[in-house]
Amino acid sequence: ALLLWGPGQTPSVGWAVQSAAVLLGSAETGQSSPSSGEAPQERHRVQGGHGFPFGEPGMRMLPSIQALAAVGEQTIYAGSFGLGVFRSDDRGLSWKAVNKGLGDSFILSLATTTDGALYAGTVRGGVFRTMDGGQTWQVLNDGFKGLEVKSLLVTPEVVYAGTANGVFRLVKGETRWTVVTKGLDQTLVPSLAIAADGTLFAGTSGKGIMRFKDVGTEWKRTQQGLKDHEGLIENFIRVLTVGKDQAVYAGTFDGGVFRSHDGGDSWQPISRALPNDSIRGILAIEKGLFVATGRGVFKTVTQGRQWIPINQGLTQLSVQAMISDHQGALYVGTSAGVFRSDDEGATWVDINKGLEIQAP
């Protein structure tokens, strides 16, 4: 058997598939080679070299959750890598798949708007939108140069998409995406954030942090102080967020967390005491600064001088996404399911009823 893993997953939670040759076939159609000996409906499509999932017969498995979104007081959406989108109307106590019309089940990003729309960014299918809570989905790709959508950001009037070909925007009421500005062609954008003054930040794979401030200008790189332990400029940014005090936080692929108090003009490392530098999520909220890593969740109330692990009950430490809901609860999507904390991370409970898959 060949083991293939989704983004950020570790071998201990990888899915076992029979072989890339057997399962791959046509990445566009999802059909595999006739030699597999299985009916098409009994197999899962492979996209971009990632397989999903085959284990021992009867084995219970949980999908890797790459994105989360909260709506109202009770509703949570989880975007999985291979099984599409799940919805819970009871804060994760139970889940159901909501994938009618969703043409790509490999979800990379989710975002909700105030009018109830939910957007899903996918590996090979672009963006899909639902206006009815996931009961039906419509593809929304007019204007894109490529269909890998790694990040989504919502403002009252605009939806932004970070793609493998830069950043695009969709103005409210329109149906065509347009490129924001020049400077990020053929550049993957895993994260987006926007400040109160409208400054847009893009975390990229290869070009570090890019900033767009004024209409008519291009993306400009901001890198002063953005250096790793060896003094090298950080080029790979996985997470961006803006706090209520307008401080900008950046999480890197393997260089920890940085903070800017001047709109990105300069950056300071704040994670030298953090045990793991692979950053997957950042929440800057009143209760403190929470950081999700490849080895669990950590919290600081001292702006990074001390980090406290908050992983009791979090049995899967490879976190892929982290959000908070309107009640202050924390949710993390991991390489094997979803967990929730109602006490600021002091304890976690797994909330995976309805997410489990039984291998054939």
TATATA-V925894 format. One line per field, one symbol per residue. ss: DSSP state (~ for helix, > for strand, _ for the rest). phi: phi as a letter, one per 30 degrees, with the letter a starting at -180 (. if undefined). psi: psi as a letter, one per 20 degrees, with the letter a starting at -180 (. if undefined). Layout:
ss=???
phi=???
psi=???
//
This chain:
ss=_>>>______~~~_>>>__~~~~~_________~~~___~~~____>__>_________>>___>>>>>>>___>>>>>>>___>>>>_______>>________>>>>>>>_____>>>>>____>>>>_______>>_________>>>>>>___>>>>>>__>>>>>>______>>_________>>>>>>_____>>>>>>___>>>>_______>>_____>_____>__>>>>>>>_____>>>>>____>>>>_______>>_________>>>>>>>__>>>>>>__>>>>>_______>>_________>>>>>>_____>>>>>__>>>>>_______>>______>>__
phi=.ccbbdeidcedbdccbdadddddhcddcidcddddibdedcccdcbhiccacbbdeidcbbddccabacbidbdbcbccckbiccbbcbhjdbbbdbbdjddbdcccabaccddjdbcbcbdbcicbbbcbijdbbbdbbdjdcacdcdbbbcbecbccbccdbjcbbbdejcbbdbddadkbehbdbdababdddjdccbccckciccbbcbejccdbdbbdidbddcicddcbccbbacdddidccbccdabicbbbcbijdbbbdbbdcddbcdccabbcbedkccbcbdbjcbbbcbhjdbccdbbdjddcdddcabbbcdcjdcbbcbdbjbbbbcbijdbbbdbbdjcdbcdd
psi=qppqqrpiqqhijqppqgqhgghfdohhijqrqhihjqqhijqqqppkjpqqqpaqpippqpqpoiqqqppbhhppqpprnijbpqppjlkjhqqqpnjoioipjnphqqqqrhjiqpqpprgijbpqppjkkihqqpqmjpiqirjoohqqpprhiqpqpoailaprqoqpirjpqqpgrqikpkppniqqqprhjippppprnhjcpqpogppirrpppojoimqahjjqppiophqqqprhjjqpppprhkjbqqqpjkkihqqppjkhjphpjopiqponrhiaopppaikaqqqpjkkihppppmjpinioinphqprqaijjqqpppaimaqqqpjlkihqqqpmjoihqppq.
//
